[in-house]
Amino acid sequence: MTENSQRPLRVLAAMSGGVDSAVAAARAAEAGHDVTGVHLALSANPQSFRTGARGCCTIEDSRDARRAADVIGIPFYVWDLAERFREDVVEDFVAEYEAGRTPNPCLRCNEKIKFAALLDKALALGFDAVCTGHYATIVTGPDGARELHRASDMAKDQSYVLGVLDERQLAHAMFPLGDTLTTKDEIRAEAERRGLAVAKKPDSHDICFIADGDTQGFLANRLGKAEGDIVDESGTKVGSHDGAYGFTVGQRKGLRIGHPAADGKPRYVLDISPVDNTVTVGPAASLDVTALTAVKPRWCGTAPTGPGAYTAQLRAHGGETAVTAELRDGTLHVRFAEPVRGVAPGQAIVLYDATRVVGSATIATTERRTRAQALAG
C-alpha cells in the first residue's frame, strides 16, 4: 500500500516557492487531505540568500508559495525557523569544513529542519503528516511499517538526501511526487494546468545560504585566511593555499600548483589535514577507496544486524555501488566490491536494499588502495 491510499489526513505542506512543492501540495489536497501550506523563513535577512532564478528562501519565494496556496485553495503561513537553521545547518556546515570534512547541508536540513523542527511543530499543532516535493516513495507494509524507497523515476530520485529520516519521521512523511513516472517537463505542465504561476520557475541549485554560489569565498569570509602548504604524497611542498577548508577530496581544479607532476598527469586532492593546515595531492589512482567507517548511523526502520550485502550511494547525484556493511559498536564498517573515488570524510553514505533505503551514516575514515595495488590495476 502506498502513501496515497491512506485515509484523509491533516497535512502540513512545506512550500518552498518552487514548482515541485507546489504540485505536491496540490496533489495532497486533490487526494482529499486537509492541507495547510507553510513556507519556512530560513534567513534572518532574506536578501542574503539567493534571489531570482538561483535559489530558495527569499522573500519572492515566500510570495510565490503564498500565490500557489491561494490557487490551490489552502490556508498558508510563514514560519520563522531562521535561528534553528543557522545553528543546525549553516554553523554545522562551517564547522565541518573547518575540521577538514565535506558536509551535505541538504541532508542536515532534512534531518534537523524539515523533519525535526517543522515536524515537531506540526505534530504539536495536531497535524498528521508533513508533505514535501521530494522525489521518493513511502510504502506501507501489511504490518503497518513504513519503508522509504527510491522514486519511480531514477532520474529524479532524491532518496539519498532523505536517508537521514528515522522510523518516527517516516511515519509522518508524505511525498506525493515520488510514485509517478513523469518528467520534470510534465510536472511543469501539470502546474500550468492547475494555474500555478511557478510552472516555469527555474529550479534552485547549489547551496541556498551561499548567495553567489562561491563556497570558498563564503568560508573564507567566515573562517579567514589561513595560509598553508600543498604537498605531494612524499610530503614535498608543491604549492600553497589560503585555507585548507577551500578544498574537497577528489578536487582537480583550482589547486594552483606551479609545476606539473613528474608523469605529466593531473593531480587531485587526496587528503585535507586541518591540524597542520596541509592539503595533500596526488594521482587519480590514489583516490581509490576500498573501505570506510561511518558514524552517527540513522536507520529508516529497524537497524540491520550482522554483515549484509547492499548497494551504496555516496553523493546526491551519484550512482550505486555494491558493498558489504556491518554495524559494530555503533560504527558502520563498509567494504566496496570495487574501488570508488571521490569519497571524503563528512559525506553521507546511504545504504539500499534494492529500492529500499536502509539508512545512512556520516563517513569518518577511508581506506585506500596502496600504490602497489593501484599500479597492479
Secondary structure by P-SEA (a helix, b strand, c coil): cccccccccbbbbbccccaaaaaaaaaaaaaccbbbbbbbbcccccccccccccccccaaaaaaaaaaaaaabbbbbbbcaaaaaaaccaaaaaaaaaacbbbbaaaaaaacccccaaaaaaaaaccccccccccbbbbbccccbbbbbcccccccccccccccccaaaaaccccccccccccaaaaaaaaaaaccccccbbbbccccccccccaaaaaaaaccbbbbbbbcccccccccccccccccccccccccccccccccccccccccccccbbbbbbcccccccccccccccccccccccccccccccccccbbbbbbbbbbcccbbbbbbccccccccccbbbbbbccccccbbbbbcbbbbbcaaaaaac
